[in-house]
Amino acid sequence: MVYYLHPASDYRLMTYLVPVNIKSATYLISSPSVDNCPKPDKPEYAFIGRSNVGKSSLINMLCNNQKLAKTSSSPGKTQMINHFTVESANEKTGKTNSWYLVDLPGYGYAKVAQGKRKQWIKMIENYIRKRENLINLFVLIDSRHTPQQIDLEFINQLGEWNIPFTIVFTKADKSTQKEVAAMVKAFLHSLAQTWQFLPQSFVSSAVKYRGRKEILGFIEECNQKVATQNNN
């Protein structure tokens, strides 16, 4: 089967060069289901990946707050839909935006009972498919590893659900640039077997703040598109 990008995922002409300043980022609520999430009155950007992919570290790096999302050496610690309210400013125009950042439970390995794991899977699916203000899902991939089937299958599932998403390769500081480039190329090559066009992707390092400007610029441009659509 060949998958096609959701129209909202086709950001190939975007430059992501808009300088963004995070004015504040605060924890809002943890919800056991999409029905308990905050009112969908702001653009929303969710982050997901396999357990231990560096999701919390990436969120903290983006918001420049190392204590915002809880990091742990034990995979599977995020067990609910965690909302954060972010206030950002376009440094060129001074315009401010308020949006939701969402930390989702990881898929894959976690030391929990099978029944609990099934609840997580259903909770994640319901959120992704039903959250009406979800502008983009950031799918995190560990740049140190060869393509993992569980990641490829999850992304293909997003294609079936017609969900807008981008890919973030994490932990780029753990390998050489050549090794990271090779792993990114290998993953995208595997993805190309089932996708007509490849989604937007970023390479990041929470330690070196790599990718922060580009990812925040991407979110800013998405927010601009949402504002334009709402004004029409």
C-alpha atoms as one frame of an Amber mdcrd trajectory, in Angstrom:
protein
   0.000   0.000   0.000   1.211   3.511  -0.831   0.594   6.265   1.744   0.063
   9.935   0.959   0.865  12.954   3.097  -2.008  14.720   4.806  -2.288  18.140
   3.092  -1.383  19.808   6.392   1.879  17.813   6.452   3.101  19.181   3.122
   5.425  21.888   4.404   8.079  21.398   1.752   8.063  25.077   0.790   8.413
  26.336   4.349  11.765  27.718   5.455  11.397  27.571   9.275  13.670  30.586
   9.643  11.286  32.614  11.770  13.072  33.402  15.066  10.910  32.408  18.018
  11.197  33.275  21.697   9.504  31.036  24.275   8.062  33.468  26.806   6.588
  30.810  29.098   5.785  27.105  29.232   3.690  25.725  32.072   2.199  22.360
  32.945  -1.592  22.365  32.618  -3.120  18.915  33.115  -2.676  15.144  32.682
  -5.672  13.415  31.135  -6.553   9.699  31.018  -8.448  10.094  27.739  -9.056
  12.532  24.905 -12.490  13.308  26.389 -10.798  14.722  29.485  -8.374  16.957
  27.586  -8.619  20.763  27.784 -11.051  22.621  25.570  -9.610  22.562  22.016
  -9.271  26.331  21.795  -5.577  26.572  20.870  -3.368  25.042  18.177  -1.931
  21.793  19.536   1.355  19.994  18.855   1.914  16.511  20.260   5.121  14.504
  20.692   5.312  10.729  20.588   7.903   8.006  20.074   9.164   4.707  21.368
   9.930   4.568  25.062  13.343   6.034  25.926  13.593   7.980  22.651  14.413
  11.217  24.490  10.964  12.794  24.278  10.980  14.616  27.618  14.499  15.929
  27.021  13.459  17.262  23.609  10.375  18.995  25.058  12.468  20.578  27.809
  15.036  21.742  25.265  12.399  23.320  23.026  10.846  25.178  25.959  14.234
  25.975  27.513  13.071  24.516  30.818  14.852  21.377  32.009  12.220  20.718
  34.672   9.098  21.015  32.503   8.617  17.411  31.354   9.770  14.695  33.714
  12.747  12.715  32.421  13.502   9.188  33.584  15.967   6.407  32.826  13.076
   3.934  33.154  11.023   3.678  29.922   7.259   4.012  30.110   7.002   6.680
  32.814   4.658   8.877  30.760   1.277   7.190  31.141  -1.250   9.954  30.443
  -1.908  12.746  27.944   0.112  15.625  29.386  -0.773  19.165  28.310   1.476
  22.209  28.627   0.503  25.759  27.729   3.182  27.595  25.759   3.387  31.326
  25.064   5.766  32.197  22.232   6.678  35.347  20.365   7.740  35.937  16.787
  10.934  37.955  17.243  10.510  39.655  13.860   6.947  40.876  14.277   6.552
  40.746  18.060   3.301  38.834  17.620   2.611  36.356  20.414   0.962  32.962
  20.156  -0.561  30.685  22.751  -0.561  26.971  21.982  -0.649  23.550  23.573
   2.302  21.196  23.684   1.352  17.589  24.450   3.580  14.846  25.831   2.069
  11.476  24.858   2.936   8.041  26.290   5.594   6.177  24.343   4.747   3.172
  22.218   6.722  -0.055  22.390   8.675  -1.242  25.403   7.374  -0.543  28.887
   7.309  -2.728  31.988   3.549  -2.758  32.415   0.868  -5.415  32.278  -0.536
  -6.361  28.878  -3.963  -5.019  29.804  -2.506  -1.646  30.781  -0.507  -1.504
  27.563  -3.669  -2.080  25.515  -5.325   0.805  27.370  -2.403   3.059  26.426
  -2.620   2.047  22.780  -6.348   2.801  22.667  -5.873   6.085  24.529  -3.168
   7.196  22.086  -5.213   6.195  19.040  -8.320   7.990  20.290  -6.318  11.135
  21.009  -4.564  11.166  17.632  -7.727  10.488  15.645 -10.221  12.593  17.602
  -8.334  15.654  18.851  -9.747  18.294  16.537  -7.164  21.013  17.232  -4.123
  18.744  16.701  -2.094  20.628  14.103   0.901  18.316  13.952   2.176  15.125
  15.554   5.942  15.009  16.024   7.112  11.400  15.742  10.466  10.927  17.463
  13.007   8.445  16.093  16.293   7.523  17.817  19.006   8.486  15.328  21.443
   5.909  16.755  19.554   2.882  15.471  18.827   1.246  12.150  15.182   1.486
  11.008  12.897  -0.223  13.518   9.787  -1.985  12.274   7.668  -0.641  15.140
   8.461   2.952  14.063   7.751   2.265  10.398   4.469   0.555  11.236   3.386
   3.428  13.480   4.094   5.993  10.759   2.261   3.889   8.184  -0.675   3.768
  10.586  -0.690   7.570  10.656  -0.964   7.421   6.870  -4.024   5.200   7.117
  -5.568   7.588   9.637  -4.650  10.621   7.510  -2.863  12.382  10.396  -0.526
  15.383   9.793   2.922  14.595  11.208   6.642  15.301  10.983   9.635  13.239
  12.091  12.251  14.306  14.632  15.452  12.269  14.810  16.723  12.515  18.396
  20.037  12.070  20.244  22.187  13.298  17.356  24.955  14.146  19.850  25.430
  10.450  20.664  26.967   9.667  17.256  29.138  11.352  14.651  27.470  13.537
  12.030  28.330  10.931   9.398  26.702   8.158  11.423  23.590  10.243  12.080
  23.287  11.156   8.396  23.580   7.481   7.442  20.870   6.393   9.895  18.524
   9.191   8.815  19.061   8.261   5.169  18.416   4.578   5.925  15.189   5.336
   7.781  13.843   7.642   5.087  14.800   5.086   2.444  12.762   2.441   4.305
   9.853   4.867   4.604  10.012   5.610   0.883   8.973   2.016   0.190   5.431
   2.817   1.338   5.115   6.613   0.972   4.689   8.590  -2.234   6.333  11.658
  -0.656   8.512  11.733   2.427   7.324  13.823   5.387   9.228  16.787   6.770
  11.978  15.728   9.175  14.348  17.369  11.642  17.547  16.218  13.347  17.846
  17.173  17.000  20.053  17.026  20.062  18.654  18.028  23.448  22.209  18.349
  24.770  23.464  20.676  22.039  20.101  22.372  21.353  20.357  21.205  17.750
  17.121  21.503  15.798  15.478  23.829  18.310  15.342  26.858  16.015  14.006
  24.809  13.106  11.309  22.987  15.082  10.098  26.164  16.809  10.171  27.961
  13.459   8.046  25.166  12.009   5.515  25.520  14.838   5.458  29.302  14.378
   4.725  28.994  10.667   1.988  26.460  11.429   0.490  28.908  13.921   0.580
  31.627  11.271  -1.290  29.350   8.858  -3.902  28.563  11.508  -4.370  32.272
  12.286  -4.771  33.075   8.590  -7.351  30.315   8.139  -9.286  31.477  11.208
  -9.395  35.038   9.876 -10.768  34.001   6.495
